[in-house]
Amino acid sequence: KEEKKEKEEKKEKSEGEKEKKKIGIAEKRRNRRKPKLSHLGGDPESMPIKKKMPEENKQDGISTSTTTATKTKLVTASTTTLSLSPSSSSSSSSPSPSPIPIFSENQKKRIQGVPGCIVIPDFISEKEEIMLLQSLNKEQWMTPLKRRVQHYGYRFDYTSQNITKDDFLGPLPEWSSFLISRFLENSLFLSPPDQMIVNEYEPGQGISPHIDKVHIFGPRVISVSLGSPIVMELQHSNQEKTKKTLVLPRKSLILLSEDSRYKWKHSIPARQTDVVTDCISGKQMKIFRKKRVSLTFRTMTLSE
């Protein structure tokens, strides 16, 4: 009987030790799953909450900020601009243009006091902007002026300031066709443009006040900005003190028609930096210029 009792006690002791081991193993597994919070006080509720910093207001290469001293809003062009060279890591096929958008009257910014002048921000998308810059980079640039240019449709003679039928170069390039469709669908041109000049402006370059030649170009002129924002000045031809200052963002369009086409001179001041008050937004803006490319479309009015 004593031997039997001793065996039962050993058995109970062995089973108890096994149970303790199981509990110990389970406890170790639970501890492994718990994150180490000793450096934060060990309590998840004591973990510091990271405050979300206010994001800088950026839009299409232009960022806005407010100075605490003067409360003056400044708009500064971003230092990041699009390269004219296609990226080596990008695919060889260009991104396809978006479906033709129809712009509302609210999206068309009419310049007060300058009849016929309209600015449309975001007339093209960023993918379309890249596609256009890459297409231009594959074409031949000319340097008849201080800035580089490309001519399509008809060649403009900078010496005679004229175009004749003999200056015909052929139809406008295929890569510009989606722009022309967009012009027509939004009634910006009433007939397809047949002449285009591409201008490349490096920081510090500009163009003097002028009115596009009325004896060879039609009643509407459209320019699309690529790569960087730029400042354009409008000056009444009979009232030199009457001046408007516009900031043209990249991807934007400007239309000159009616009085803005025939009675107002337009120019780009030759500056590295602009500090201006934009007549569209009413904001004071500061722009550090980068390389900017403009596509200017016109219709020809050559006599037979």
Buried (B, 14 or more C-beta within 10 A) or exposed (E): EEEEEEEEEEEEEEEEEEEEEEEEEEEEEEEEEEEEEEEEEEEEEEEEEEEEEEEEEEEBBBBBEEEEEEEEBBBBBBEEBBEBEBEEEEEEEBBEBEEEBEBEEEBBBBBEBBBBBBBBBBBBBBEBBBBBBBBBEEEEEEEEEEBBBBBBBBBBEEEEEEBEEEBBEEEBBEBBEBBBEBBBEBEBBEEBBBBBBBBBBEBEBBBEBEBBEEEBBBBBBBBBBBBBBBBBBBBBBEEEEEBBBBBBBBBBBBBBBBBBBBBBBBBBBEBEEBEBEBBBBEBBBEBBBBBBBBBBBBBBEBEE
